[in-house]
């Protein structure tokens, strides 16, 4: 009996000591199961004597046992596992993987926008020309709230965009928040879009302009083709515009930089885990001698920053615009046996001089912010404010109002005298923006007054950054 009491006493003393060291929550405290699990891990890590224990190993083994018992939780566990250890980490199911790979190719099915994520917000950084998005009236800067009723705020970028994409011929209802107009709903029919990631032209017979929308498949090929056009026109002054370009494939950015740098110039390097795995990329040369300006802004990120830094630090270009976004990490995608894909961060990419710009970005040589100006109302004929119009009617006044609605980007269609359904939708958006008019799509005098008021308060962006780039060459 005395032995049993002694053993119990020894156990109680040991438990008490462990409790003191573990700093238990006071009686009556509120706590969660997650806090309890964390506490167990801390206790065993600090005081356990069996084996080489770590929280990471213990949690991983716990997840393995959990998914063995409940295979239906596999997807949720995989997504939680990737996102918990890597802020850019993500797991894609086989179906999501197909959409992800499609988004990085030249041919996609969707609406035709590039998006970036700032905090929890999903922002349209670019609307591609001749796409359903452009025809519907979506604009750069629109914040996407939902797609087909699914709220996208706070969702992983790739997962969020998967709700916007879809088979050609299907319709997606996209709700955006636009400054000055509140929330707007667009019902857009998806199409197969053969997207050229590059637009090029010759400005004023003197400047070659290359706008890179994304570093997707064959971007370098398109840039090289543009350079061929410039050579034939004997153009040596080049503007490379990566504003609103959120990145893409690192190798495409390296290949583009290689077109402009001399042999052995450092383009970028990957600072990986362990120095033996570091990778340095150098130009293969030879390149032609160009005068280059790179235009960038707050939405220029990742591969865009690789290109800008490579040209800038090798004295091959000057940077004009605003500080870039500051995404200095490299993500790797690995295919799993089930057809899924995991994406995780494998390196920091460094500028040629060895700088890590993660969370910092690149500062331009010439800082320029685009300005805005008031709308010139003299280009529009003022409504009479005496008549009411609705679907099916025709009038010269309807044509004038369509011009106003088209200028604001809420009407997409033929500018004529006929009041069609698209115009009714545009009118209802004006009414919604007012905050007090009934949203009936009828153009009554009160709505006409509100439309003119919106136009009088609206501002349009002036591309001062592009003008500064052009001036750089004009004064040379």
Secondary structure, DSSP 4 states (H G I P E B T S, - for coil): -HHHHHHHHHHHHHHHHHHHHTTPPPTT----HHHHHHHHHHHHHHH--SSS--HHHHHHHHHHHHHHH-GGGHHHHHHHHHHHH-TT-EEE-HHHHHHHHHHTSSEEEE--EEEEEETTEEEEEEE-TTSHHHHHT--TTPEEEEETTEE-TTS-HHHHHHHH---TT-EEEEEEEETTTEEEEEEEE-EEEE--SEEEEEETTTEEEEEE--B-TTHHHHHHHHHHHHHHTT--EEEEE-TT---B-HHHHHHHHHTTS-TT-EEEEEEESSGGG-EEEE--------EEEEEE-TT--THHHHHHHHHHHTTSEEEEES------EEEEEEE-TTS-EEEEEEEEEE-TT--B-TTT----SEE---EEEE--GGGSPPP-SS--B-TT-B-HHHHHHHHHHHHHTS--S--SSB--HHHHHHHHHHHHHHSSS--S--B-HHHHHHHHHHHHH-EEEE-HHHHHHHHHHHT-
